Amino acid sequence: MRIVSGIFCLIMLLFAAVQFNDPDVLHWALIYGIVALFCGLAAFRPALILEGWGRRLLVMCLALGAIGVVWYFPKTPGFWQTEVWWVTETAREGMGMMVAFAALLVAWFTARNYAKKE
C-alpha cells in the first residue's frame, strides 16, 4: 500500500503541475497539492498521519473530498468518454475530484495498515 500511496503522490503532483493554464489554478493546485502531501506522508512517514493533528486533518480532508465529489460530479452525459472530457471543463474537474478522493482513501488505508503492523 505504501507503494500505491507513493504513486498517487506523484500523480497528484503531476495533476497540480498541469494546472498552470487553468483559470482557477490556485484552487485546483491547492487541492491536488494537499492530496499529494497526504499520499507522500502515507508512503514515507505514515506515523505522522496516524494520530493527533495528522489524523484529524486527514479525516477532515476525506470529508471535504467526499463533499467535493458530490459538488463537482459531472452532469454531462458520458463524462468518462474522451470526446466529452477533452472538451468539457466540468467533466475534467469532476473526474479530478474523484481521483483526488480515491488518493485520500488510499492514504488513509495505507496509514491504517501501517498501524496494524506496529
N, C-alpha and C positions, 0 to 999 in steps of 0.2 A: 504494500500500500504506500510505503514511503516513496517508492519509485514513481508510482502513479501521481502522487502529490507533486513531486518534482517536475514531472512532465506537464501537469496542469499549471504549475508556476510559470514555466517557460511559455506555455500557450497564452496565459493571461498577460504576461509581459509583452508578447507579440501583439495581442489584441490592443493593449494600451498604446503601443508604438504606432500602430496604423491609424490612430485617431487624429493624426496631425492635420488632416484636411477636413475634418468634421466640424460643422458649425458649433456643436456643443462638446468640444474636445475635452474641456476640464471635467465635465460631468462624467463622461464615459471613461476617460483615462483614470479618474479617481476610483470609480467602481472597479475597473479591472485591476488597478494597482493594489487596492485593498485585498481583493481576492488573491492576487499573486503573492502578497505578503503572507496571508494565512496559509496558502499552499506551500510556500517556501519554509515557513516555520514548522508546518506539519512534516515536511520531508527531512529537514535538517536539525530542528530543535523542538520536537513535539512536546517536551516537558513545559515549554513556555505557554502553551495554549491548553494545558490540562487543568490548571487551577487558577484561582484568583481572577485578575483582570483579563488575562488572555482568554480564559473560558467564557467569561461574561461577554466580552467583545465578540467572540466567535458566535455565540448563541444569538446575540443581537444582530449580527450581520446575516446569520441564517434566516432570522425572522424578516429582516428587511429584504433579503434576497427573495424569499417566498412572496412577499408583497410586490416586489419588483417584477417577478414573473407574471403575476396576475395583472399588474398595471400595464406592463409593456407587451402582454401576449398579443401576437399579431392577429388582426382582424381580417387580413387579406386571405381569401381562399387560396389554398395551395401554397402557403407561405414558404414551405420547405423546398419547393421546386426552384431550380437555379434561375429560370427566366423570371420568377417573381422576386426573389430576394436580391437579385442583381440590380433591379430597378427600384424596388420599394424600400425606402429607408426604415420605415416602421417594422417591416419584416426582419431586417437585419438587426435592429435594436432588440426586438423580442427574442430572437434566437441567441443573441449575445448575452442577454439576461438569463436565458435558460442554461447556457453553458457556464456562466459565472456561478449560478446557484448550484449546478452539479459539481463544480470545482470546490465550492464551500462544503458541500456534503462529503466529498472525498476527503477534504482536510479534517473534517470532524470525525469521520470513521477511522482515518489514519491515527489521529490522536487517541481515540478510544482503544484501538488495537494495541497501540504502544503502551497504554496504561495497563492493559490486561497482562502484558508480558512482564511488567515490573513487579 
